[in-house]
Amino acid sequence: MPDRDRLLQAFAAGTLLRPDPTYMNVVDVVRGVAHACGADVPLNDHSRAIAGHLRDARHIILVLADGLGVNAVDRLSRNTWLHRRMLRGIRAPFPTTTPVAITSLATGQYPAQHAILGWWTHLPAVEAPVTVFAHERATDNRNLGQLNVPTETLLPGPLLIPQFKRDAALIMPANIIDSAFTRWMAGEAQRTGYQKPKEIVAATIERVRKAERPTFTYVYTPMPDTIAHEAGLDSPAAAEAIDALDANLDEIEESLQDVRGGVRILVVADHGHLSIDDSARLEVTDGDSICSLLTAPPAGDLRTQFWHVQPGAHKAFEAAFRERLGEHFLLLRASTVEDLGLLGAAALTPETRARLGDYLSIARGAAALRYAGFSGRDGYLRMRSSHSGLTPAEIEVPLVLGGSGFTR
């Protein structure tokens, strides 16, 4: 049976979830927020509903909780802030990984449009995968600036935050507040770094209380993602991180109850998590039959990969891939990816099509796969949980709405 048909069977069975514009997704939420902040963006019924929740608020706070899937919120007790304030489950952009979703947040576009396709995204300008957040060529860790590749080549935009009519600011971990990606995303907006998660509370409250005009505040927290990778989402450490996040959000809401004009706190996530099957923790190397047929190392992430194949070698690549990896991964032609709308409800831009390559592979179960030539192998071997695929655990994320000055 062709892998396209296997994928459609998995969609029908619900073991994998198809990116489907009839379900509310993160792009809908971002566009609703952007509209409420004065930007000119395309709207559908989902994004209009989001804008309606935010329209009358003087202050809008958008929190991106990295790795917080719906299943993590469902397991919380009913009296927690996240559980009480959750509106519904929505879907993350595919591939379900942080650079993809945050680029959608920065641009209001689907991956089909913005062309960031994974933790490692193939960049034709350097003929190799690039580690997006590090702004480096993944094969040798050379900074793109040293390679004379401007930020706009990797991250073309257009950007949303510079269009906002509100006073905009970003509150993010100090170690990434001055990264090329953050500077690109923020434009001229204020950037505030924090060292400890508790500092998010003080920074957010101070900003809103001191504001002289309507505000938009974007808050990013790497929790629970960092802990989930290391210990698993079901670990006590991950539960503790989620409880701390919940308490911080509750404190922000309570502390801003009396702010004139009302406050909306909107929480979303970029993806969920799935435990890795240790018996299917795989690698490919330069010397094996698969990589010898490529023009560049595979891009993407641990559960979704993009393959650029040498001219005339497609049949040989398909055979080598299915012999080595077919038990754990589906292999789809680029045309199938486009036909099924896997990268979002938009036509592929020329840049996206070039970065996609010839094939996309998607994990069928709980397998993970990496190219051995990238740095980070020790971390991969220790990793307990991952994402980027299409399982419900990875793609279903919560939409949470709290704040003051309105009745739900």
C-alpha positions as CSV (number, residue, x, y, z in Angstrom):
1,M,0.0,0.0,0.0
2,P,1.4,3.5,-0.9
3,D,2.4,5.6,2.1
4,R,-0.1,8.3,1.1
5,D,-2.9,5.8,1.6
6,R,-1.4,4.7,4.9
7,L,-1.3,8.3,6.1
8,L,-5.0,8.7,5.1
9,Q,-5.9,5.6,7.0
10,A,-4.1,6.9,10.0
11,F,-6.1,10.2,9.7
12,A,-9.4,8.2,9.4
13,A,-8.5,6.1,12.5
14,G,-7.4,9.2,14.5
15,T,-3.9,7.8,15.3
16,L,-2.6,10.8,13.3
17,L,-4.4,14.1,12.9
18,R,-4.6,15.9,9.6
19,P,-3.9,19.7,9.6
20,D,-7.4,20.8,8.8
21,P,-8.6,24.5,8.6
22,T,-12.1,23.5,9.9
23,Y,-10.4,23.1,13.3
24,M,-9.2,26.2,15.1
25,N,-5.4,26.4,15.0
26,V,-2.6,28.6,16.3
27,V,-2.5,30.7,13.1
28,D,-6.2,31.5,13.7
29,V,-5.4,32.6,17.2
30,V,-2.5,34.7,16.1
31,R,-4.5,36.5,13.4
32,G,-7.3,37.2,15.9
33,V,-4.8,38.7,18.3
34,A,-3.2,40.7,15.5
35,H,-6.6,42.1,14.4
36,A,-7.4,43.1,17.9
37,C,-4.1,45.0,18.0
38,G,-4.8,46.9,14.8
39,A,-3.0,44.8,12.2
40,D,-4.5,44.1,8.8
41,V,-4.7,40.3,8.5
42,P,-7.0,37.8,6.8
43,L,-9.7,36.5,9.1
44,N,-12.0,33.5,9.2
45,D,-14.7,32.6,11.7
46,H,-12.1,31.2,14.2
47,S,-9.9,34.3,14.2
48,R,-12.9,36.6,14.4
49,A,-14.0,34.7,17.5
50,I,-10.6,35.3,19.1
51,A,-10.7,39.0,18.1
52,G,-14.1,39.3,19.7
53,H,-12.7,38.0,23.0
54,L,-10.0,40.6,23.0
55,R,-11.6,43.6,21.3
56,D,-12.6,45.6,24.4
57,A,-9.4,44.9,26.5
58,R,-7.0,47.7,27.0
59,H,-4.2,45.2,27.7
60,I,-3.6,41.9,25.8
61,I,-1.1,39.4,27.1
62,L,-0.2,36.4,24.9
63,V,1.7,33.6,26.6
64,L,3.4,30.9,24.6
65,A,4.0,27.9,26.9
66,D,6.4,25.7,25.0
67,G,5.5,22.1,24.9
68,L,2.2,22.4,26.8
69,G,-0.1,19.9,25.0
70,V,-3.8,19.5,25.7
71,N,-3.1,16.2,27.5
72,A,-1.0,18.1,30.1
73,V,-3.8,20.5,30.9
74,D,-6.4,17.7,31.0
75,R,-4.4,16.0,33.8
76,L,-4.4,19.1,36.0
77,S,-6.9,19.3,38.9
78,R,-10.0,21.3,38.2
79,N,-9.2,24.1,40.5
80,T,-6.0,25.0,38.7
81,W,-5.9,28.3,36.7
82,L,-5.1,26.5,33.4
83,H,-7.9,24.0,33.8
84,R,-10.5,26.6,34.8
85,R,-9.6,29.0,32.1
86,M,-9.2,26.6,29.2
87,L,-11.6,27.3,26.4
88,R,-10.9,24.4,24.1
89,G,-8.2,22.4,22.3
90,I,-6.8,23.7,19.1
91,R,-4.1,22.5,16.7
92,A,-0.5,23.5,16.3
93,P,1.1,24.2,12.9
94,F,2.8,21.2,11.3
95,P,5.6,20.3,11.7
96,T,4.8,20.5,15.4
97,T,8.0,22.1,16.6
98,T,8.9,25.5,18.2
99,P,10.6,27.4,15.3
100,V,7.7,26.5,13.0
101,A,5.0,27.7,15.5
102,I,6.8,30.8,16.7
103,T,7.5,31.9,13.1
104,S,3.7,31.5,12.5
105,L,3.2,33.7,15.6
106,A,5.6,36.3,14.3
107,T,4.1,36.4,10.8
108,G,0.5,35.2,11.1
109,Q,1.3,32.7,8.3
110,Y,1.2,29.0,7.9
111,P,4.5,27.1,7.3
112,A,3.5,26.8,3.7
113,Q,4.0,30.5,3.5
114,H,6.7,31.4,5.9
115,A,9.0,28.5,4.9
116,I,10.4,27.6,8.4
117,L,9.9,23.9,8.4
118,G,11.7,22.5,11.5
119,W,14.4,22.9,14.1
120,W,16.7,22.4,11.1
121,T,15.4,24.1,8.0
122,H,17.1,23.5,4.6
123,L,18.3,26.9,3.3
124,P,19.1,26.9,-0.5
125,A,21.5,29.9,0.0
126,V,23.9,27.6,1.9
127,E,22.8,24.3,0.4
128,A,22.4,22.8,3.9
129,P,20.1,22.7,6.9
130,V,20.2,25.7,9.2
131,T,19.5,25.6,13.0
132,V,16.9,28.3,13.0
133,F,17.1,29.7,16.5
134,A,20.9,29.4,16.6
135,H,21.1,31.1,13.2
136,E,23.8,28.7,12.2
137,R,24.6,26.2,9.4
138,A,23.9,22.9,11.1
139,T,26.7,21.0,9.5
140,D,29.5,23.1,11.0
141,N,27.8,25.5,13.4
142,R,29.0,28.5,11.4
143,N,26.9,31.6,12.0
144,L,24.9,32.8,9.0
145,G,26.4,36.3,9.4
146,Q,29.8,34.8,8.9
147,L,28.5,33.2,5.7
148,N,27.2,36.6,4.5
149,V,23.6,35.4,4.7
150,P,21.3,38.1,6.1
151,T,18.6,37.3,8.6
152,E,16.0,38.2,6.0
153,T,17.1,35.3,3.8
154,L,16.2,32.8,6.4
155,L,13.3,34.8,7.9
156,P,11.7,36.9,5.1
157,G,8.5,38.0,7.0
158,P,6.3,40.0,6.8
159,L,6.1,40.6,10.5
160,L,3.0,41.3,12.6
161,I,4.3,43.1,15.7
162,P,5.5,46.2,13.8
163,Q,2.0,46.6,12.5
164,F,0.4,46.7,15.9
165,K,-1.3,50.0,17.0
166,R,-0.6,49.1,20.7
167,D,2.5,49.6,22.7
168,A,4.1,46.2,22.1
169,A,6.8,44.3,24.2
170,L,8.3,40.9,24.5
171,I,9.2,39.2,27.8
172,M,11.5,36.2,27.2
173,P,14.4,34.3,28.8
174,A,17.5,36.4,29.0
175,N,19.6,33.9,27.0
176,I,17.5,34.4,23.9
177,I,16.3,38.0,24.3
178,D,19.1,39.3,22.0
179,S,19.2,36.5,19.5
180,A,18.9,37.1,15.8
181,F,15.4,35.5,15.7
182,T,14.1,37.5,18.7
183,R,15.4,40.8,17.3
184,W,13.8,39.9,13.9
185,M,10.5,39.0,15.5
186,A,10.3,42.1,17.8
187,G,11.3,44.8,15.3
188,E,11.3,48.0,17.3
189,A,9.2,46.6,20.2
190,Q,10.7,46.6,23.7
191,R,12.4,43.4,24.8
192,T,12.7,42.3,28.4
193,G,14.8,39.3,29.5
194,Y,14.2,37.2,32.7
195,Q,16.4,34.7,34.5
196,K,13.9,32.8,36.5
197,P,10.2,32.0,35.7
198,K,9.0,33.9,38.7
199,E,10.4,37.1,37.2
200,I,7.7,36.8,34.5
201,V,5.1,37.8,37.0
202,A,6.8,41.0,38.2
203,A,7.8,42.1,34.7
204,T,4.3,41.6,33.3
205,I,2.5,43.3,36.2
206,E,4.9,46.2,36.2
207,R,4.5,46.7,32.4
208,V,0.7,46.7,32.4
209,R,0.4,48.9,35.5
210,K,2.8,51.5,34.2
211,A,1.3,51.7,30.7
212,E,0.0,55.0,29.5
213,R,-1.8,53.5,26.5
214,P,-3.2,50.1,25.3
215,T,-0.6,47.4,25.3
216,F,0.3,44.0,23.8
217,T,2.7,41.8,25.7
218,Y,4.1,38.6,24.4
219,V,5.5,36.2,27.0
220,Y,7.5,33.1,26.1
221,T,8.3,30.4,28.6
222,P,10.4,27.3,27.6
223,M,8.6,25.3,30.3
224,P,7.4,22.5,30.3
225,D,9.3,21.7,27.1
226,T,12.8,21.8,28.5
227,I,11.9,19.4,31.3
228,A,9.8,17.2,29.2
229,H,12.6,16.5,26.8
230,E,14.9,15.6,29.6
231,A,12.6,13.7,31.9
232,G,9.4,13.1,30.0
233,L,6.1,15.0,30.2
234,D,4.7,12.5,32.7
235,S,7.7,13.1,35.1
236,P,7.4,14.8,38.5
237,A,9.8,17.5,37.3
238,A,7.5,18.3,34.4
239,A,4.4,18.4,36.7
240,E,6.2,20.8,39.0
241,A,7.1,23.1,36.1
242,I,3.5,23.1,34.9
243,D,2.3,23.8,38.4
244,A,4.7,26.7,38.7
245,L,3.5,28.1,35.4
246,D,-0.1,27.8,36.5
247,A,0.6,29.6,39.8
248,N,2.4,32.4,37.9
249,L,-0.6,32.9,35.5
250,D,-3.0,32.9,38.4
251,E,-0.9,35.6,40.2
252,I,-0.8,37.8,37.1
253,E,-4.5,37.6,36.6
254,E,-5.3,38.3,40.3
255,S,-2.8,41.2,40.5
256,L,-4.3,42.9,37.4
257,Q,-8.0,42.6,38.4
258,D,-8.4,46.3,39.0
259,V,-6.5,47.6,36.0
260,R,-8.6,50.2,34.1
261,G,-9.9,49.0,30.7
262,G,-9.5,45.3,31.4
263,V,-6.8,42.7,30.7
264,R,-7.0,39.5,28.6
265,I,-4.5,36.7,29.2
266,L,-4.4,34.3,26.3
267,V,-2.3,31.2,26.6
268,V,-1.4,28.8,23.7
269,A,1.4,26.3,23.0
270,D,3.5,25.5,20.0
271,H,3.2,21.7,20.3
272,G,2.7,18.9,22.8
273,H,5.0,15.9,23.6
274,L,5.2,12.2,22.9
275,S,7.5,9.8,24.7
276,I,10.2,8.3,22.5
277,D,10.2,4.6,21.9
278,D,13.8,3.5,22.9
279,S,13.6,0.6,20.4
280,A,13.0,3.1,17.6
281,R,15.6,5.8,18.5
282,L,17.3,6.0,15.0
283,E,20.2,7.8,13.2
284,V,21.4,8.1,9.7
285,T,25.0,8.8,8.8
286,D,26.9,10.1,5.8
287,G,28.1,6.6,5.0
288,D,24.8,4.8,4.8
289,S,22.7,4.0,1.7
290,I,20.2,6.8,2.3
291,C,22.5,9.7,2.8
292,S,24.7,8.8,-0.1
293,L,21.7,9.6,-2.4
294,L,21.1,13.1,-1.0
295,T,22.4,16.6,-2.1
296,A,22.3,17.7,1.6
297,P,21.7,16.2,5.0
298,P,18.1,15.8,6.0
299,A,16.4,18.8,7.5
300,G,13.3,19.0,9.8
301,D,13.2,17.5,13.2
302,L,13.3,14.2,15.1
303,R,9.9,13.0,14.0
304,T,9.6,14.8,10.7
305,Q,12.3,15.0,8.0
306,F,12.7,16.7,4.7
307,W,14.9,15.0,2.1
308,H,16.7,16.6,-0.9
309,V,17.6,13.8,-3.4
310,Q,20.2,13.7,-6.1
311,P,18.8,14.0,-9.7
312,G,17.8,10.6,-11.0
313,A,18.2,8.9,-7.7
314,H,14.6,9.0,-6.5
315,K,13.7,5.3,-7.0
316,A,16.9,4.2,-5.3
317,F,16.2,6.6,-2.4
318,E,12.7,5.4,-1.9
319,A,13.9,1.8,-1.9
320,A,16.7,2.5,0.5
321,F,14.5,4.5,2.8
322,R,11.7,1.9,3.0
323,E,14.2,-0.9,3.6
324,R,15.9,1.0,6.5
325,L,13.2,3.2,8.0
326,G,9.9,2.1,6.5
327,E,8.8,0.3,9.6
328,H,8.8,3.5,11.6
329,F,8.3,6.4,9.1
330,L,5.9,7.2,6.2
331,L,7.6,8.6,3.1
332,L,5.6,11.2,1.1
333,R,6.5,12.9,-2.1
334,A,6.6,16.7,-2.0
335,S,3.5,16.8,-4.3
336,T,1.6,14.8,-1.8
337,V,2.5,17.2,1.0
338,E,1.1,20.0,-1.1
339,D,-2.0,18.1,-2.2
340,L,-2.9,17.2,1.3
341,G,-2.3,20.7,2.7
342,L,0.0,19.3,5.4
343,L,1.9,22.6,5.8
344,G,-1.3,24.7,6.2
345,A,-4.3,26.2,4.4
346,A,-2.2,28.1,1.9
347,A,-0.4,27.4,-1.4
348,L,3.4,26.7,-1.0
349,T,5.5,29.7,-1.7
350,P,8.5,29.2,-4.1
351,E,10.9,29.4,-1.1
352,T,8.9,26.8,0.9
353,R,8.9,24.5,-2.1
354,A,12.6,24.8,-2.4
355,R,13.2,24.2,1.3
356,L,10.8,21.2,1.4
357,G,12.9,19.2,-1.1
358,D,11.7,16.0,-2.7
359,Y,10.2,14.0,0.2
360,L,8.8,14.4,3.7
361,S,9.0,11.5,6.2
362,I,6.6,11.4,9.2
363,A,6.9,9.1,12.2
364,R,4.1,6.5,12.3
365,G,4.4,5.6,16.0
366,A,6.8,6.9,18.7
367,A,10.1,6.7,16.7
368,A,12.7,9.4,16.5
369,L,15.4,10.0,13.9
370,R,18.3,12.3,13.6
371,Y,21.2,12.9,11.2
372,A,24.4,11.9,13.1
373,G,26.4,14.8,11.5
374,F,24.6,17.5,13.6
375,S,25.8,18.4,17.1
376,G,23.8,17.3,20.1
377,R,24.0,13.5,19.8
378,D,24.5,13.0,23.6
379,G,21.4,15.0,24.3
380,Y,19.4,13.0,21.7
381,L,20.4,9.7,23.4
382,R,19.2,11.0,26.8
383,M,16.0,12.6,25.5
384,R,12.9,11.0,26.9
385,S,10.2,12.9,24.9
386,S,10.0,14.7,21.6
387,H,7.6,16.2,19.0
388,S,7.2,17.4,15.4
389,G,4.9,14.7,14.2
390,L,1.1,14.4,13.8
391,T,0.0,12.3,16.7
392,P,-2.8,13.9,18.9
393,A,-0.3,14.3,21.8
394,E,1.9,16.5,19.6
395,I,-0.5,18.5,17.6
396,E,-3.4,19.2,20.1
397,V,-2.6,22.3,22.2
398,P,-4.8,24.3,24.6
399,L,-6.4,27.6,24.1
400,V,-6.7,29.3,27.5
401,L,-8.3,32.7,28.2
402,G,-8.3,34.6,31.4
403,G,-8.0,38.2,32.6
404,S,-10.3,40.9,34.0
405,G,-13.0,43.2,33.0
406,F,-15.2,40.8,31.2
407,T,-17.7,38.0,31.7
408,R,-17.1,34.6,30.1
